[in-house]
Amino acid sequence: MELTPAQRALSLAAVITASFGVGCSFGVGFPLTALTLEAWQEPKWVIGLAGATPAIAVLMALPFLPKLAGRIGAVAAIAWGCAVAGAGFLALYLVGDAFTWIAVRFAMSIGLALPWLVGETWINTVSTEGIRGRVIALYAIAFFAGFATGPLILDMLGSTGLAIFLAGAAGSVLAGVPIILARRLAPDLTHDDPKNLRAAIRLAPVGMMCGFIGGFAEISYLSLLPNVAIASSHSEAYALWLLSLMTIGGGVLQFPIGWLADKVDKVLVSSGLSVLFVLMSLALPWTLSSSTLAPVMVFMLGGVILGFYTLGLAIIGEEASAKDLAAVNAGYLVMYNSGAVVGPVASGVAMTASPVQGFIFVIVGLMTFSAIILIVLARRERRQRAGSHSGT
């Protein structure tokens, strides 16, 4: 169905609004997990594993989710995914040990993978060229505004007691409401080519690498920043405030990054963000000792970190055809969640030896290595395009 401009705007508004609720679920789940396991005195590697569990779950489910979404439709996929995630929060309230907690987080994360995958496919299908970067930036802003709200809710309700689990469940379930209301404006996913994930990843290698970078950078910081701040002699409340400030910075700065992505070469923007990430991460231990510099640093760092997600999603939207979008978005999430597994697990292990310096060492090393690969892929892609143009 061809949408009118007004219908297109309403369709985009629905999926952008839904992304706020999904973000809120993640925003409650990550710090709630980190602080609960910290209170249970679990070792840092277990906390790191718990932080990586949602990514592991998504990686295992993604080979099947595009076909499932195509079979049941975009609206049903999002609604059922939100319901599973909501039930997971209620189940967590009954859990009393770390590995059962991790198992429940695994199950509910498979549920959240559906609105995540379908939401990205929806936004790339309905948005148009020329404004794609800014539309995706609005989508990311809504998601990370929800993520920023999560730690604030956690600080207000506390990490124990039924209230915080009810809040997480409510955020998950309510995310499906705008999608149900806009069900007539949903894109048709049944025509998507059931391409295997390896072939889908090859269609947009530069965008996929941005996804990997975004995965390890975001999830390492979003799942372990509270622990780094506490290890730097800050209180739990201050650590949660820094986490919220980081996600707020990510949300606020996404639109300028999206605007820049529409005007300037996206690989150049990604390379610039990589340099900023390394420099700011190296300075983080020093700035955490300053009550003035720490909030500024985490705010700016949030924008840099979350920018990779926006840029990668915009790149694959440009490079993939409409019939391949669901498969390519699934490939993008494979790369993102691969990074989201590597980052927290490696950081958690390094933090066992040194809670602050170990974290910085791992994420700076990962970024340096990944940025080199990103530049190599971009140059190879340019050479291939130049060769195809000269041959025509």
C-alpha positions as CSV (number, residue, x, y, z in Angstrom):
1,M,0.0,0.0,0.0
2,E,1.4,3.4,-1.0
3,L,1.1,5.9,1.8
4,T,0.1,9.5,1.5
5,P,2.5,12.0,3.1
6,A,0.1,12.3,6.1
7,Q,-0.1,8.6,6.5
8,R,3.6,8.2,6.2
9,A,4.1,10.8,9.0
10,L,1.6,8.9,11.2
11,S,3.2,5.6,10.5
12,L,6.6,6.9,11.4
13,A,5.2,8.6,14.5
14,A,3.8,5.2,15.7
15,V,7.0,3.3,15.4
16,I,9.1,6.1,16.9
17,T,6.7,6.3,19.9
18,A,6.8,2.6,20.3
19,S,10.6,2.7,20.4
20,F,10.4,4.9,23.5
21,G,8.7,2.0,25.4
22,V,11.2,-0.6,24.2
23,G,14.0,1.7,25.2
24,C,12.4,2.1,28.7
25,S,12.4,-1.7,29.0
26,F,16.1,-1.9,28.3
27,G,16.8,1.2,30.5
28,V,15.3,-0.6,33.5
29,G,16.6,-4.0,32.7
30,F,20.3,-3.3,32.3
31,P,21.0,-1.3,35.5
32,L,18.5,-3.4,37.5
33,T,20.5,-6.5,36.5
34,A,23.9,-4.9,37.2
35,L,22.8,-3.5,40.6
36,T,21.0,-6.7,41.7
37,L,23.9,-8.9,40.9
38,E,26.3,-6.4,42.6
39,A,24.1,-6.5,45.7
40,W,24.2,-10.3,45.6
41,Q,28.0,-10.0,45.6
42,E,28.4,-11.9,42.3
43,P,31.8,-11.7,40.6
44,K,32.4,-9.1,37.9
45,W,32.5,-11.7,35.1
46,V,29.0,-12.9,36.0
47,I,27.8,-9.3,35.9
48,G,29.5,-8.9,32.5
49,L,27.9,-12.2,31.3
50,A,24.5,-10.9,32.5
51,G,25.0,-7.7,30.6
52,A,25.8,-9.7,27.4
53,T,22.8,-12.1,27.8
54,P,20.3,-10.0,25.9
55,A,22.7,-9.8,22.9
56,I,23.3,-13.6,23.1
57,A,19.6,-14.2,23.1
58,V,19.1,-11.9,20.1
59,L,21.9,-13.5,18.2
60,M,20.4,-17.0,18.6
61,A,16.9,-15.9,17.7
62,L,17.7,-13.7,14.7
63,P,18.1,-16.4,12.1
64,F,14.4,-17.2,12.6
65,L,12.8,-13.8,13.4
66,P,12.6,-12.3,9.8
67,K,10.6,-15.3,8.6
68,L,8.4,-15.2,11.7
69,A,7.8,-11.4,11.3
70,G,6.9,-11.9,7.7
71,R,4.5,-14.7,8.5
72,I,2.5,-13.1,11.3
73,G,3.0,-9.4,10.2
74,A,4.7,-6.4,11.7
75,V,1.9,-5.5,14.2
76,A,1.5,-9.0,15.7
77,A,5.3,-9.4,15.9
78,I,5.8,-6.2,17.9
79,A,2.7,-6.9,20.1
80,W,3.7,-10.4,21.0
81,G,7.4,-9.4,21.6
82,C,6.3,-6.7,24.0
83,A,4.0,-9.1,25.9
84,V,6.8,-11.6,26.3
85,A,9.2,-8.9,27.6
86,G,6.5,-7.7,30.1
87,A,6.0,-11.2,31.4
88,G,9.8,-11.5,31.8
89,F,10.0,-8.6,34.2
90,L,7.3,-10.1,36.4
91,A,9.2,-13.4,36.4
92,L,12.4,-11.6,37.5
93,Y,10.7,-10.5,40.8
94,L,10.5,-14.2,41.8
95,V,14.1,-15.0,41.0
96,G,16.7,-15.4,43.8
97,D,19.9,-16.5,42.1
98,A,22.1,-15.1,39.3
99,F,21.9,-17.9,36.8
100,T,18.1,-18.2,36.9
101,W,18.0,-14.4,36.5
102,I,20.2,-14.7,33.4
103,A,17.9,-17.4,32.0
104,V,14.9,-15.2,32.4
105,R,16.7,-12.2,30.8
106,F,17.6,-14.5,27.9
107,A,13.9,-15.4,27.3
108,M,12.5,-11.9,27.6
109,S,15.3,-10.6,25.3
110,I,14.1,-12.9,22.6
111,G,10.7,-11.2,23.0
112,L,12.2,-7.7,22.7
113,A,14.2,-8.7,19.6
114,L,10.9,-8.7,17.6
115,P,9.9,-5.1,18.1
116,W,13.6,-4.2,17.7
117,L,13.9,-5.9,14.3
118,V,10.5,-5.0,13.0
119,G,10.8,-1.4,14.2
120,E,14.1,-0.9,12.3
121,T,12.7,-2.5,9.2
122,W,9.5,-0.4,9.5
123,I,11.5,2.9,9.9
124,N,13.8,2.1,6.9
125,T,10.8,1.0,4.7
126,V,8.6,4.0,5.4
127,S,11.2,6.8,5.5
128,T,12.4,8.4,2.2
129,E,15.8,9.3,0.8
130,G,17.2,12.7,1.7
131,I,15.8,12.7,5.2
132,R,16.6,9.1,6.2
133,G,19.4,10.1,8.6
134,R,17.2,12.5,10.4
135,V,14.2,10.2,10.6
136,I,16.4,7.4,12.0
137,A,17.9,9.9,14.4
138,L,14.4,10.7,15.8
139,Y,13.8,6.9,16.1
140,A,17.1,6.6,18.1
141,I,16.3,9.7,20.2
142,A,13.0,8.1,21.2
143,F,14.6,4.8,22.0
144,F,17.4,6.3,24.1
145,A,15.0,8.8,25.8
146,G,13.2,5.7,27.0
147,F,16.5,4.2,28.0
148,A,17.4,7.3,29.9
149,T,14.1,7.2,31.7
150,G,14.8,3.7,33.0
151,P,17.5,4.5,35.5
152,L,15.5,7.5,36.7
153,I,12.6,5.2,37.4
154,L,15.0,2.7,39.1
155,D,16.4,5.5,41.3
156,M,12.9,6.6,42.2
157,L,11.4,3.1,42.9
158,G,14.6,1.3,44.1
159,S,16.1,-1.9,42.8
160,T,14.2,-4.1,45.2
161,G,10.5,-4.5,45.8
162,L,7.6,-5.3,43.3
163,A,7.2,-1.7,42.0
164,I,10.3,-1.6,39.8
165,F,9.4,-4.9,38.2
166,L,5.8,-3.7,37.5
167,A,7.2,-0.5,36.0
168,G,9.4,-2.5,33.6
169,A,6.5,-4.8,32.6
170,A,4.3,-1.8,32.0
171,G,6.9,-0.1,29.8
172,S,7.3,-3.2,27.7
173,V,3.5,-3.8,27.2
174,L,2.7,-0.1,26.5
175,A,5.3,0.0,23.7
176,G,2.9,-2.1,21.6
177,V,-0.1,0.3,22.0
178,P,0.9,2.9,19.3
179,I,1.7,0.1,16.9
180,I,-1.8,-1.5,17.3
181,L,-3.4,1.9,16.9
182,A,-1.5,2.4,13.6
183,R,-1.9,-1.2,12.4
184,R,-3.4,-0.1,9.0
185,L,-0.2,1.9,8.3
186,A,2.2,-0.9,8.9
187,P,4.6,-1.9,6.1
188,D,4.1,-5.3,4.4
189,L,7.0,-7.6,5.4
190,T,5.7,-10.7,3.6
191,H,7.5,-9.8,0.3
192,D,10.9,-9.7,1.9
193,D,13.5,-12.1,0.4
194,P,14.3,-14.8,2.9
195,K,18.0,-14.2,2.3
196,N,20.4,-16.0,4.7
197,L,22.2,-13.7,7.2
198,R,25.7,-14.2,5.8
199,A,24.5,-13.0,2.4
200,A,22.6,-10.1,4.0
201,I,25.7,-8.9,5.9
202,R,27.7,-8.8,2.6
203,L,25.2,-6.4,1.1
204,A,26.3,-3.5,3.4
205,P,29.6,-4.3,5.0
206,V,30.4,-0.8,6.1
207,G,27.0,-0.3,7.8
208,M,27.4,-3.7,9.5
209,M,30.8,-2.7,10.9
210,C,29.2,0.4,12.4
211,G,26.7,-1.9,14.0
212,F,29.4,-4.0,15.6
213,I,31.1,-0.9,16.9
214,G,27.8,0.5,18.2
215,G,27.1,-2.8,19.9
216,F,30.2,-3.2,22.0
217,A,30.5,0.5,22.7
218,E,26.9,1.0,23.8
219,I,26.3,-2.1,25.8
220,S,29.7,-2.1,27.5
221,Y,29.0,1.4,28.8
222,L,25.2,1.1,29.4
223,S,25.6,-2.2,31.3
224,L,28.8,-1.5,33.2
225,L,29.1,2.3,33.7
226,P,27.3,2.0,37.1
227,N,29.9,-0.5,38.2
228,V,32.8,1.7,37.0
229,A,31.3,4.7,38.8
230,I,30.8,2.8,42.0
231,A,34.4,1.5,41.7
232,S,35.4,5.2,41.5
233,S,33.9,5.8,44.9
234,H,30.6,7.1,43.8
235,S,27.2,6.2,45.3
236,E,24.6,4.0,43.5
237,A,22.3,7.0,43.1
238,Y,25.1,9.0,41.5
239,A,26.1,6.1,39.2
240,L,22.5,5.8,38.0
241,W,22.3,9.5,37.4
242,L,25.5,9.4,35.2
243,L,23.9,6.5,33.3
244,S,20.8,8.5,32.6
245,L,22.9,11.5,31.6
246,M,24.8,9.4,29.2
247,T,21.6,8.2,27.5
248,I,20.2,11.8,27.5
249,G,23.3,13.0,25.8
250,G,23.0,10.2,23.2
251,G,19.4,11.2,22.5
252,V,20.0,15.0,22.3
253,L,23.0,14.6,20.0
254,Q,21.5,12.1,17.6
255,F,19.6,14.6,15.5
256,P,22.8,16.7,14.8
257,I,24.6,13.5,13.9
258,G,21.7,12.4,11.7
259,W,21.7,15.8,10.0
260,L,25.5,15.5,9.4
261,A,25.0,12.0,8.0
262,D,22.6,13.4,5.4
263,K,25.1,16.1,4.4
264,V,28.6,14.5,4.7
265,D,30.1,11.2,3.9
266,K,28.9,8.8,6.6
267,V,32.2,6.9,6.8
268,L,34.0,10.1,7.5
269,V,31.6,10.9,10.3
270,S,32.0,7.4,11.7
271,S,35.8,7.7,11.7
272,G,35.6,11.0,13.5
273,L,33.4,9.5,16.2
274,S,35.9,6.6,16.6
275,V,38.7,9.1,17.4
276,L,36.5,11.0,19.8
277,F,35.4,7.7,21.5
278,V,39.1,6.7,22.2
279,L,40.1,10.1,23.5
280,M,37.1,10.5,25.8
281,S,37.3,6.9,27.1
282,L,41.0,7.4,28.0
283,A,40.0,10.6,29.9
284,L,37.1,9.0,31.7
285,P,38.9,7.8,34.8
286,W,40.3,11.3,35.4
287,T,37.0,13.1,34.8
288,L,35.1,10.7,37.1
289,S,37.0,12.2,40.0
290,S,35.5,15.7,39.2
291,S,31.9,16.5,40.0
292,T,32.0,19.2,37.3
293,L,33.7,17.3,34.4
294,A,32.1,13.9,34.9
295,P,28.5,14.9,33.9
296,V,29.8,16.8,30.8
297,M,32.0,13.8,29.8
298,V,29.3,11.2,30.0
299,F,26.8,13.5,28.2
300,M,29.1,14.0,25.3
301,L,30.3,10.4,25.3
302,G,26.7,9.2,25.1
303,G,26.3,11.1,21.8
304,V,29.4,9.6,20.4
305,I,28.5,6.1,21.4
306,L,25.0,6.1,20.2
307,G,25.9,7.8,17.0
308,F,27.4,4.6,15.6
309,Y,23.9,3.0,15.7
310,T,22.3,5.8,13.9
311,L,25.0,6.0,11.2
312,G,25.0,2.2,10.6
313,L,21.2,2.0,10.3
314,A,21.2,4.9,7.8
315,I,24.0,3.3,5.8
316,I,22.1,0.0,5.4
317,G,18.9,1.8,4.6
318,E,20.7,3.4,1.6
319,E,22.5,0.3,0.4
320,A,19.8,-2.4,0.7
321,S,16.7,-2.7,-1.6
322,A,13.2,-2.8,-0.1
323,K,12.9,-6.5,-0.6
324,D,16.1,-7.2,1.3
325,L,15.5,-4.8,4.3
326,A,14.2,-7.3,6.8
327,A,17.1,-9.7,6.1
328,V,19.7,-6.9,6.1
329,N,18.3,-5.4,9.3
330,A,18.5,-8.9,10.9
331,G,22.2,-9.0,9.7
332,Y,22.7,-5.6,11.2
333,L,21.4,-6.8,14.5
334,V,23.6,-9.8,14.3
335,M,26.7,-7.5,14.0
336,Y,25.4,-5.1,16.7
337,N,24.7,-8.0,19.2
338,S,28.0,-9.7,18.4
339,G,29.6,-6.5,19.6
340,A,27.2,-6.4,22.5
341,V,28.4,-9.8,23.6
342,V,32.1,-9.2,23.1
343,G,32.2,-5.8,24.9
344,P,30.6,-6.6,28.2
345,V,32.1,-10.1,28.6
346,A,35.6,-8.9,27.8
347,S,35.2,-5.8,29.9
348,G,33.7,-7.8,32.8
349,V,36.7,-10.2,32.8
350,A,39.2,-7.3,32.7
351,M,37.4,-5.5,35.5
352,T,38.0,-8.4,37.7
353,A,41.7,-7.4,37.8
354,S,41.1,-3.6,37.7
355,P,37.4,-2.3,37.8
356,V,38.2,1.0,36.1
357,Q,41.4,0.6,34.1
358,G,40.5,-2.9,32.9
359,F,37.2,-1.5,31.5
360,I,39.0,1.3,29.7
361,F,41.7,-0.9,28.3
362,V,39.2,-3.3,26.7
363,I,36.9,-0.8,25.1
364,V,39.7,1.4,23.7
365,G,41.4,-1.7,22.2
366,L,38.2,-2.9,20.6
367,M,37.5,0.5,19.1
368,T,40.9,1.0,17.7
369,F,40.8,-2.5,16.0
370,S,37.3,-2.0,14.8
371,A,37.9,1.5,13.4
372,I,40.8,0.1,11.3
373,I,38.6,-2.6,9.8
374,L,35.9,0.0,9.1
375,I,38.3,2.2,7.1
376,V,39.6,-0.8,5.2
377,L,36.1,-1.9,4.3
378,A,35.1,1.6,3.2
379,R,38.2,1.9,0.9
380,R,37.5,-1.5,-0.6
381,E,33.9,-0.6,-1.3
382,R,34.9,2.7,-2.9
383,R,37.4,0.8,-5.2
384,Q,34.7,-1.7,-6.2
385,R,32.3,1.1,-7.0
386,A,34.9,3.0,-9.0
387,G,35.7,-0.2,-10.9
388,S,32.1,-0.8,-11.7
389,H,31.6,2.8,-12.9
390,S,34.7,2.6,-15.2
391,G,33.5,-0.7,-16.7
392,T,30.1,0.8,-17.7
